[in-house]
Amino acid sequence: MEEPTIIDYVFSQFGGAAAIISACFAFLAGIMSKRILQKEVKSLEKKLNEDRSKYEMKMKQYTICVNPVTSILGKLLYKTARAEDLANYEADRMEAIALLGFFSSKYAVESYMRIIETINGSIEKENSLYFISKNNFNKTARHAIEFISIARKDIGITDDENTILYEFESNAAP
């Protein structure tokens, strides 16, 4: 004959009441685990939304900083920049520098300043239009890639600042 187990003992002593009590405990445990799980899911959703919001804000801020550079470089490279374009660029880049100072690392600010220094130090004038030589454009583009790599690390897209590589072709632009 088999030895009685603890379950057999409980049922023999308490009968159907033990079955009802254990079923109630199982039901309550199920409800409690669902509530705990829902609370955990809600907490994770909140954290995800905060992270998404922070990511979107940083993307917007860096985009605001890149826009003046990309806008003027295109015009300078194709010799279509006018004095008005340079004035707009100056105003926009000052705002970008201030914005960078508020939210980014000193490395991002220093990298951005190298872009600005390269652009400002290489603008030439022909008639009423301003331009930049291809060599100076390539130098500026390298600084821009460095800045974008730092921004990508700051935003959290990558862990490595040196992730973007670009080779400049000698016949790629005018």
C-alpha positions as a printed NumPy array, in Angstrom:
array([[  0.   ,   0.   ,   0.   ],
       [  1.194,   3.523,  -0.805],
       [  2.187,   6.001,   1.837],
       [ -0.284,   8.859,   2.108],
       [  0.953,  12.188,   0.805],
       [  0.419,  15.561,   2.399],
       [ -2.378,  16.297,  -0.068],
       [ -4.109,  13.029,   0.84 ],
       [ -3.754,  13.918,   4.527],
       [ -5.203,  17.434,   4.055],
       [ -8.155,  16.121,   2.055],
       [ -8.807,  13.304,   4.524],
       [ -8.766,  15.717,   7.48 ],
       [-10.585,  18.667,   5.996],
       [-12.422,  17.171,   3.036],
       [-13.986,  19.435,   0.432],
       [-13.245,  22.581,   2.446],
       [ -9.541,  22.17 ,   1.689],
       [-10.29 ,  21.924,  -2.019],
       [-12.386,  25.082,  -1.899],
       [ -9.755,  26.983,   0.121],
       [ -6.934,  25.936,  -2.208],
       [ -9.026,  26.922,  -5.242],
       [ -9.674,  30.348,  -3.657],
       [ -5.973,  30.791,  -2.96 ],
       [ -5.15 ,  29.857,  -6.547],
       [ -7.759,  32.318,  -7.828],
       [ -6.466,  35.138,  -5.593],
       [ -2.871,  34.372,  -6.536],
       [ -3.847,  34.611, -10.212],
       [ -5.506,  37.993,  -9.686],
       [ -2.547,  39.315,  -7.685],
       [ -0.022,  38.167, -10.282],
       [ -2.062,  39.851, -13.042],
       [ -2.179,  43.1  , -11.067],
       [  1.545,  42.979, -10.392],
       [  2.194,  42.257, -14.066],
       [ -0.091,  45.128, -15.152],
       [  1.699,  47.491, -12.77 ],
       [  5.08 ,  46.381, -14.154],
       [  3.887,  46.789, -17.767],
       [  2.569,  50.273, -16.961],
       [  5.909,  51.198, -15.402],
       [  7.828,  49.912, -18.432],
       [  5.502,  51.774, -20.824],
       [  6.082,  54.989, -18.872],
       [  9.862,  54.515, -19.043],
       [  9.654,  53.728, -22.772],
       [  7.615,  56.883, -23.426],
       [ 10.089,  58.996, -21.427],
       [ 13.022,  57.517, -23.372],
       [ 11.213,  58.013, -26.687],
       [ 10.442,  61.604, -25.758],
       [ 14.055,  62.266, -24.796],
       [ 15.284,  60.665, -28.041],
       [ 12.877,  62.706, -30.189],
       [ 13.838,  65.921, -28.374],
       [ 17.565,  65.311, -28.916],
       [ 16.978,  64.437, -32.577],
       [ 15.052,  67.672, -33.039],
       [ 17.743,  69.707, -31.271],
       [ 20.575,  68.243, -33.33 ],
       [ 18.556,  68.697, -36.522],
       [ 18.098,  72.385, -35.674],
       [ 21.876,  72.633, -35.276],
       [ 22.675,  70.88 , -38.555],
       [ 20.203,  72.819, -40.715],
       [ 22.165,  76.115, -40.969],
       [ 25.318,  74.237, -41.984],
       [ 23.663,  72.079, -44.632],
       [ 21.71 ,  75.004, -46.029],
       [ 24.683,  77.319, -46.501],
       [ 27.094,  74.597, -47.651],
       [ 24.865,  73.625, -50.547],
       [ 24.647,  77.221, -51.698],
       [ 28.361,  77.851, -51.207],
       [ 29.38 ,  74.701, -53.051],
       [ 27.281,  75.587, -56.085],
       [ 28.236,  79.278, -55.95 ],
       [ 24.689,  80.499, -55.385],
       [ 25.036,  82.015, -51.888],
       [ 24.144,  85.693, -51.545],
       [ 24.846,  88.133, -48.72 ],
       [ 21.318,  87.542, -47.42 ],
       [ 22.007,  83.786, -47.207],
       [ 25.167,  84.442, -45.192],
       [ 23.25 ,  86.726, -42.817],
       [ 20.585,  84.056, -42.273],
       [ 23.296,  81.44 , -41.741],
       [ 24.998,  83.618, -39.118],
       [ 21.758,  84.13 , -37.18 ],
       [ 20.807,  80.448, -37.357],
       [ 24.238,  79.163, -36.383],
       [ 24.353,  81.472, -33.335],
       [ 21.056,  79.984, -32.193],
       [ 22.412,  76.494, -32.877],
       [ 25.537,  77.123, -30.813],
       [ 23.441,  78.355, -27.887],
       [ 21.169,  75.327, -28.168],
       [ 24.155,  72.964, -28.259],
       [ 25.558,  74.641, -25.167],
       [ 22.379,  73.824, -23.271],
       [ 21.886,  70.153, -24.106],
       [ 25.019,  68.549, -25.524],
       [ 28.515,  67.614, -24.491],
       [ 31.507,  69.903, -24.792],
       [ 32.796,  67.542, -27.506],
       [ 29.725,  68.22 , -29.627],
       [ 30.097,  71.979, -29.169],
       [ 33.82 ,  71.858, -30.019],
       [ 33.133,  69.717, -33.073],
       [ 30.378,  72.077, -34.238],
       [ 32.691,  75.052, -33.775],
       [ 35.284,  73.364, -36.033],
       [ 32.62 ,  73.16 , -38.741],
       [ 31.756,  76.839, -38.319],
       [ 35.404,  77.925, -38.255],
       [ 36.128,  75.966, -41.424],
       [ 33.12 ,  77.411, -43.244],
       [ 33.702,  80.977, -42.093],
       [ 37.418,  80.806, -42.825],
       [ 36.97 ,  79.582, -46.374],
       [ 34.138,  81.653, -47.851],
       [ 35.186,  83.476, -50.992],
       [ 33.361,  86.065, -53.079],
       [ 33.003,  86.335, -56.833],
       [ 30.881,  89.204, -58.115],
       [ 27.859,  89.26 , -55.778],
       [ 27.941,  85.53 , -55.003],
       [ 29.808,  83.645, -52.326],
       [ 31.343,  80.192, -52.61 ],
       [ 33.612,  77.638, -50.999],
       [ 36.278,  75.603, -52.779],
       [ 35.845,  71.866, -53.155],
       [ 38.828,  71.194, -50.868],
       [ 37.349,  73.394, -48.152],
       [ 33.979,  71.751, -48.675],
       [ 35.589,  68.331, -48.146],
       [ 37.321,  69.583, -44.988],
       [ 34.009,  70.951, -43.699],
       [ 32.242,  67.706, -44.574],
       [ 34.803,  65.724, -42.566],
       [ 34.167,  67.989, -39.568],
       [ 30.416,  67.537, -40.1  ],
       [ 30.788,  63.747, -40.115],
       [ 32.763,  63.968, -36.86 ],
       [ 29.973,  66.096, -35.367],
       [ 27.27 ,  63.688, -36.537],
       [ 29.175,  60.76 , -35.029],
       [ 29.341,  62.551, -31.668],
       [ 25.638,  63.397, -31.914],
       [ 24.765,  59.76 , -32.716],
       [ 26.602,  58.646, -29.591],
       [ 24.913,  61.347, -27.496],
       [ 21.47 ,  60.398, -28.778],
       [ 22.137,  56.724, -28.102],
       [ 22.134,  55.427, -31.664],
       [ 25.619,  53.974, -31.237],
       [ 28.248,  53.476, -28.548],
       [ 31.142,  54.424, -30.826],
       [ 31.847,  58.024, -31.898],
       [ 33.761,  56.927, -35.004],
       [ 31.054,  54.993, -36.806],
       [ 30.563,  57.059, -39.971],
       [ 33.1  ,  56.802, -42.735],
       [ 32.886,  58.622, -46.044],
       [ 35.429,  58.799, -48.802],
       [ 35.37 ,  61.984, -50.877],
       [ 35.629,  61.42 , -54.589],
       [ 37.602,  63.926, -56.576],
       [ 34.834,  64.276, -59.168],
       [ 31.791,  64.138, -56.853],
       [ 30.785,  67.817, -56.908],
       [ 31.445,  70.935, -58.98 ]])
